[in-house]
Amino acid sequence: MIFVPCFLLFLVIEALSSRLTLNSCRIITVMTKPEIKRWLRPKMKDLSWRKLLRRLLLILAALAILYHASILYRIIRLRHSNPSTTNLIELRTESILASGGKPKRGQKWIPYQSISPHLVRAVLIGEDIRFFRHSGIDWIGVRLALEKNWEEKRFVRGGSSITQQLAKNLFLSPARNPLRKLHEMLIAWEMEQILGKRRILEIYLNVIEWGDGIYGAEAAAHHYFGISASSLDPDQAVFLSAIIPAPLKGYSANHYTSYIRTRINMIGERMKYRIPEEDRY
């Protein structure tokens, strides 16, 4: 019973912390006006704590539904329009401005058919090998990640699918907590139903962070190799896939850390084999 109000409260907090949900926040602003407070004060005295709790839960539920409805509306729009920004890009910009820096943003949108198939395969292998078999959540990947993290007694492996990564990138905060994860899973499932696999991949490969101020495959290909994303060869594609988990480490295409070398070897070896059901898309 405690979980439901906690989840509703979390959604409201998530909405209040997001720059992209200002319309929802105006409700809170109205509720804090002095005339509203004077109107509410005598009514509050007549309420028992149980009635007050029920009404509070109804308000939380309404705000949570409003917040999620705004996300659902934006997902529907993504069927035919490309996102102009993402929550991650806005957070990065705010962080740089707060530290007195000047934010930079290299990004150029290109259609799915203009992205090298080598890059598509390398990213799928590195991030979500079962992408074409799940409906937004890779439960096998989640189980393997939990087992690995339990074995290591620390967080060493994430279990998020490409769709979940995109949901967080577009709409949510980067906070790590179970309730935010549940909301991410819900959004990922909705994105799969509304957008489909090919469109999800197209958006993901155009907004993903590939370095400081580098977003999307086209900007990454130009930054690291001086070529278009359509011209990436298998080795270049493997390198770009390898740096996705930690893109802000200042990588070079010619000098690798041991971690990146390990990922390059793993992804490169798996590139020799077929991805399950990739021919369907």
C-alpha positions, 0 to 999 in steps of 0.5 A: 500500500505504501508503494502507490503513494510513494510512486505518485509522489516520485512522479510529481517530484520528477515533474517538478525537477524537469525543465520540460514540465513547466505547465504542470508546475504552474498548478503548484504556483497557483496553490501557493497564492495567498487568496487560495491559502485563505480559502483553503484554511477553514476547509482544512480545519474540517478535514480529518487526517484520513480525508486529508490524506485521501485528497492529497493522494488524489492531487498527487495522482492527478499531477502524476497523470498530467506529468506522464500524459505530457510525456506520452504526448511527446512520444506520439509526436516523435512518430513524425517529428525529430526532438529539438533537444533532450533532457540530457542535453539541457542538463549538460548545458545547465551544468556548464553554464553554472560553472561559468563555461560556454556550452557547445553542441555539435549535432546534425540529424540524419535519417536512419538509411544514412547511418552506416549499417556497421555502426547500427550493428556495433551499437546493438552488439555493445548496448542491446544485443537482444533489441529486436526480441524484447518490448522495451525491457531486456529482462535477460539483460536485467537478470545478468546485470543484477547477478554481476553487480551482486557478485562484484558487490558494486554497480559494474553493469547496467541492464538498460535496453536501448529503448530505456536509455533513450527514454531516460535521455529524452524525458527523465533525470539521470538519478539512480533509484528504483522508482525512476527506473520503473517509470523509465520501464513504463516509458520504454514500453510505450515507446516500443508500442508507438514508435517501433524498432526502426524509429527508436534506433533512428532517434537513439543514434541521432541524440546519443552523447558521444563526447563533450558537446557531441551528440548523434552519429553524424557529429561523432563521425566527423569529430573522431574520423572526419567523415560522414556517419554513412561512411564509417567502416567496421573498425570505426563503428566498433570504436564509437560503440565502445565509448558509449557507456562513458562518453566524457572521458576524452577519448581519441580514435588512436589511443585507447584505455585498457577498458576501451580496448577490452570493449573494442575486442569484445564488440569486434569479435561479436560483429562476425556473427548475426544479431538475432532477428536483425533481418526483420528490420 
